[in-house]
Amino acid sequence: MYPHSPTGEYRLLLFQSMYSALPGAQEGSYVFTIGSGQPPRHIGCPDAEELICIPGSVLFCGSLHWYTDHVIKIFDTITESFRQMRSPFVPGHARLFEMDGNMLGMSTFNGEGTPVDIWVVQDYKDEVWALKYRVELPVSEIRVQFGMFEIKYCHVRAASCKGDVLVLVEFDDWLLQIDINGRLFAGFHRRGLIRTQVQLKQTLVLHTFFPALEDYVVNALPSV
């Protein structure tokens, strides 16, 4: 879901696969305007199917961003078209995130060593990246406090929180927060901890389509 700034509408970017296409439907990407009552609009781009399996997108500069195979795929929410952007050539897994509210960042971790590299876009227009942080995971401290810890079995990513950058490490039922100096900041334990592809951001904007929903009640428990 993304905001379409020229109209103030909220829209959904959808993909129709050839394996699950409805009768008469075309394969490819669709755009659906929330609350419009109109059917999704076909915009083509059948090769966007690979984005379905990528965990989450980042909304930055009016576009959605995904990292895949050393390339960043971008969906411009104004023109509603796809393009590509260069990214640093890095080994291992990489995840995009919004940094400091005004910068596109990328964290990389190869699962074989302890450093987590955090890259930022110095020049978005010219696609210039720079290595900003290299965070060493405090493996010895983690093992002392939390017992068995194997790097190759953990999931690592960076996140921006109130102007700070934290490295999040998930293993077993633990979620650890590590600052950019490699210090263990906090640990949370929750049985059945599962990662989600959805990133939530608090907002005070009252979206107009919510009151239009049937049985909508202010301050009621959310149903979605």
Phi, psi and omega in degrees: 000141182211153175277136175259098192299325180298329184251344185079006181276160170250133186232158177249134172264119185241162175226132178253114181277151178294339182277344181230020184293138174287156180306126179084354182277145177270145175289147176131196184270148179226155174238129180238126179272119184294130178084001184278332184079359179267151178292158177303145182259127182284129179239009178084221177056062179294337181284358179285358181300328182296339182286343182299323185272358180274128185291094172081158175235165179241125177272115183212134180053038177075016180223152173269137183236137173230144174257128179207125174052050176065019177225146175256120177269135184234135173247113179283116186284349178271308178277346181053056179219160182259152171206178181239158179222144177293151175223163175299142176275107186232149176280159174078202185271146178225144179225137177272152174202157177274129187245126179060016177076354183217020183213141177270125180241163178216128176254141181230145182205127185263354176077359180250337178236186183261344183282146172244119181266137179238117181256153176224154176276115177281324179223104184294318182296316182268003175060050180257123180251155176217144176282117185262317182225148167231111186256123177271123178291132181280071187302315182298316180295321179297318181292325178294318185274329189236004176083215185305127179214115179246122184301319186291347180256004182259164178243130188232139174203164177254154178213150178257130183220112177054043177088347178260156176251126179241147172261125179259126181240123179247128172208142186050237179253023182248143169235118184252145175248127182233133181278177186290349176268006178081018179265136177291117187266316182197159177223138180234134180245129178210123181296136179074030180296126182228135177290153176237150177276354185261132175250124183258142179228126183295141181216149176253009181282127176272101182290134188294335184282343179292310179298338180283347181288146179295137178066021178292132179228130179297136178067013175284162177296138182292144180259352180239000000 
